[in-house]
Amino acid sequence: MYISTKPTIYLIDGLNIVRSFLHEFSRSEEEVTEDFLDFLTEMSSQEQYAMHEYHVIFDGPFRPIGPLYRAGVHISFSEGESADQIIREQALFLHNSGRRVIAVTDDRALQTDLREMDVKAIFCKKFYNSFKHFGK
């Protein structure tokens, strides 16, 4: 599955996607986070990806990472809940509201829960790699 050609809301587990790349770079989590958010912002401003919304949810309290709204990218923090719980709740709400939603997480239990609710879920690297395959 690649980036959808239909308007979609992507609910992205921020720490999952950042940590899935940490072993590839000898950089800090903060630097990889900044690079990923810059990449996603750049991609969301391109015509073929601009129809989507990208909601990145990070576990934990607010911390300064730059603007929380960038093009089609919305960044939030889970505060007292887990990012998984917020993704689960938002996915169910959006799906039940008739919106097309896909969760991006490496958490297999969350993916299973979402699929049982008829919500699509993909792994972080598959989501990231799908940008370079768009249109093929």
C-alpha positions as CSV (number, residue, x, y, z in Angstrom):
1,M,0.0,0.0,0.0
2,Y,1.3,3.4,-1.0
3,I,0.2,7.0,-0.3
4,S,-3.4,7.1,-1.2
5,T,-4.7,8.9,-4.3
6,K,-7.8,9.9,-2.4
7,P,-7.9,12.6,0.3
8,T,-6.8,10.8,3.5
9,I,-6.0,11.7,7.1
10,Y,-2.8,10.0,8.2
11,L,-2.5,9.6,12.0
12,I,1.2,9.1,12.6
13,D,2.8,7.9,15.8
14,G,5.6,10.4,16.0
15,L,8.0,8.5,18.3
16,N,7.5,5.3,16.3
17,I,8.5,6.9,13.1
18,V,11.4,8.9,14.5
19,R,12.7,5.9,16.4
20,S,12.4,3.6,13.4
21,F,15.1,5.8,11.8
22,L,17.4,6.4,14.8
23,H,19.6,3.3,14.1
24,E,20.2,4.5,10.5
25,F,21.7,7.8,11.6
26,S,24.2,8.8,14.2
27,R,22.0,11.7,15.3
28,S,19.9,12.6,18.3
29,E,16.2,11.9,18.5
30,E,15.6,15.7,18.4
31,E,17.5,16.0,15.1
32,V,15.8,13.1,13.5
33,T,12.4,14.5,14.6
34,E,13.2,17.9,13.1
35,D,14.3,16.2,9.8
36,F,11.2,14.1,9.6
37,L,8.9,17.0,10.3
38,D,10.7,19.1,7.7
39,F,10.5,16.2,5.2
40,L,6.7,15.7,5.8
41,T,6.1,19.4,5.6
42,E,7.9,19.6,2.3
43,M,6.0,16.6,0.9
44,S,2.6,17.9,2.1
45,S,3.1,21.0,0.1
46,Q,3.7,19.1,-3.2
47,E,0.6,18.9,-5.4
48,Q,0.2,15.1,-5.4
49,Y,0.3,15.0,-1.5
50,A,-1.4,18.3,-0.7
51,M,-4.9,16.8,-0.6
52,H,-4.0,14.8,2.6
53,E,-3.8,15.8,6.2
54,Y,-0.9,14.5,8.3
55,H,-1.5,14.4,12.1
56,V,1.7,13.6,14.0
57,I,1.1,12.6,17.6
58,F,4.0,12.4,20.0
59,D,3.9,10.6,23.3
60,G,4.4,12.8,26.4
61,P,4.1,16.4,27.3
62,F,4.6,19.4,24.9
63,R,8.2,20.1,24.0
64,P,9.5,22.8,21.6
65,I,9.8,21.3,18.1
66,G,8.9,24.3,16.0
67,P,5.6,25.2,14.6
68,L,2.7,22.8,15.4
69,Y,1.0,23.6,12.1
70,R,3.0,23.4,8.9
71,A,1.2,23.2,5.5
72,G,-1.0,20.0,5.9
73,V,1.0,18.7,8.9
74,H,-0.5,19.0,12.4
75,I,1.6,18.2,15.4
76,S,0.3,17.3,18.9
77,F,1.4,15.7,22.1
78,S,-0.4,13.0,24.0
79,E,0.1,14.7,27.4
80,G,-1.5,12.2,30.0
81,E,-2.5,9.6,27.5
82,S,-0.4,7.5,25.1
83,A,-0.1,8.4,21.4
84,D,-1.6,4.9,20.7
85,Q,-4.8,5.7,22.6
86,I,-5.2,9.0,20.8
87,I,-4.6,7.4,17.4
88,R,-7.1,4.7,18.3
89,E,-9.8,7.2,19.4
90,Q,-9.2,9.7,16.5
91,A,-9.2,6.9,13.9
92,L,-12.5,5.5,15.2
93,F,-14.1,8.9,15.3
94,L,-12.9,9.9,11.8
95,H,-13.8,6.5,10.3
96,N,-17.3,6.6,11.9
97,S,-17.6,10.2,10.5
98,G,-17.1,8.9,7.0
99,R,-13.5,10.2,6.6
100,R,-10.8,8.2,5.0
101,V,-8.1,7.6,7.7
102,I,-4.9,5.5,7.8
103,A,-2.8,5.0,10.9
104,V,1.0,5.0,10.7
105,T,2.4,3.0,13.5
106,D,4.8,0.1,14.2
107,D,2.7,-1.1,17.1
108,R,1.3,-4.4,15.9
109,A,-1.4,-4.6,18.7
110,L,-2.6,-1.1,17.7
111,Q,-2.7,-2.1,14.0
112,T,-4.7,-5.2,14.9
113,D,-7.2,-3.2,17.0
114,L,-7.6,-0.7,14.1
115,R,-8.1,-3.3,11.5
116,E,-10.8,-4.9,13.6
117,M,-12.5,-1.4,13.5
118,D,-12.1,-1.4,9.7
119,V,-9.4,1.3,9.8
120,K,-6.3,0.8,7.7
121,A,-2.8,0.8,9.3
122,I,0.7,0.7,7.8
123,F,4.2,0.5,9.2
124,C,6.2,3.7,9.6
125,K,8.9,2.8,7.0
126,K,6.3,1.7,4.5
127,F,4.7,5.1,4.9
128,Y,8.0,7.0,4.5
129,N,9.2,4.9,1.6
130,S,5.8,5.2,-0.2
131,F,6.6,8.9,-1.0
132,K,9.3,7.9,-3.4
133,H,7.0,5.3,-5.1
134,F,4.1,7.7,-5.8
135,G,3.0,7.5,-9.4
136,K,4.9,4.3,-10.2
